[in-house]
Amino acid sequence: MAPAPSAVPGAPHGERTAVSATPLAVDLNCDLGESYGTWRLGDDAAMLSLVSSANVACGFHAGDPTVIRQTTATAAAEGVTIGAHVGYPDLAGFGRRFMDMSPESLADAVLYQIAALEGFARAAGRRVAYVKPHGALYNAVVHHVGQARAVVAATRTFDPSLKILGLPGSAVLAAAREEGLEVVTEAFVDRAYTPEGTLVSRSEPGSVLTDVEHVARRAARMVTHREVEAIDGSIISIHADSLCIHGDSPRALEMARAVRAALSDAGAEIRAFTR
């Protein structure tokens, strides 16, 4: 029997995680299914051979029905866990612009997206296992309690067994915990951190990391030492059940391969948090 989940550094007291504190075991997730029509973004098929969980776009910030079906089917064939990457209805802005939606409207939008992806997952013989907000919504629900509760309400309404993937200490994980949902903490190997443990805005220089070797070393440090260097050079503690690589990042595939190799060299097992 696996050990019971426990409180973790960098998370609110008593926060339940979906994975036990087994040393050197971590999930590797990636944002996928983000191509749209003739606009191609990333190499989903190749990335799905490297990660253990796929955050699949649900058509609001990116992804069209054919892309979503193909990505979901490939994830199922590769044995990769499928998650709903829900965002604002913002195709033009790729979901990276904050939208001041009412909790009711946002909850309906999130519910719609989960249900859409679940249809494709079932067609591939699988089920959606978790929900992860995308882009501006992800950043908003770190502190925006109303929107955080809306995301959780939609998830719980659809299926209370679904997990919520998010930033340690965020409002959305606190809301999920209050509603009895399991939470999964994540860290970003290719994004810069503020000294407060949040992500540096993409509008700031140095917010996106592109040095493959640096990112690989950083990922190993996150898992083995549970820490990361912030953009100002300070060291912050971090606990991550899952590490995220952005599929649209420069040299994303090369980065994913290097991260896997670095984790393996550090003795870390890559394992989906749903197992």
Steps between C-alpha positions, in 0.01 A plus 500: 500500500633844410572743783222749576537847347645756736567871527785620279743792504372805317135394527228605744493295820324170451481524120446151357705398202405233250840331534678365805832644610692222326854634443608571144176420323346774289246551224600680180218697336472709186245735341388337176226504234553871440511505119200652325400451137802565279691654793732235641656526844745245636541129428235330712574145385870526583437671833248233601778241480691693768246618760275318745207748505350714223318827563279500191353829374121492494424742216463827691858630502627262229428171325234404247291180508731307267814605688342417835386158375840416356687614810268310732520183292880515491516560876279196554718285272815612684348432843524869591255639756252748350418830669268785399699819436219750552531870424317822428303519171789684334623338178640828370712553810587132554336523842775724633279803564308533827121504462282644774235228474234446766547181704183357344613565142850370568368185666279432199795556263720261695225238523447525123870442432535201733192338345632554147834339574332214686312416181824464306663310785215248511522455125864403554406259779624725780370760747606848599694468827569857607447868428771764455421866425690658211687826458335808646242288679779297664661820625166651607397207720823525697343799682153564354276311743179547302642357179682227692175387656332508159760264352460264796119516490494404132746216558308365798169526314634297210683237705622539861763233439688731264822648638605864478855574379641836605758718671584417865326739739254624238139594565376234257672219693365637828148512355536147363613374839198663667270322253664162555683479168851363477768748404827458315780755534718588205812695409609642165842404375499757218355802679665749736375539857455808716646495854140444619476171310269619221581508128667804351265669253567413136519872433820517705845420353636163606158356583534209254811284524650358180842363603446124479784397732402761758137388496603134539721577801222713646248216467729256679557753780125550540455128562814414697530815715146639476626847422536739208694818435271800460559770239678719758743222593332409827423134576142402574369166621262325266302178510382354173314178435522590131741695279366694200667555165322733259445338161522839328836591654804532273681164472221335701575145383871536563420642840265213588763241406765681705269526800419128486871418482584730791224353715614148416860587588374636833324170569149643453220288358263672259153388602153641438347637819183303430678168554 
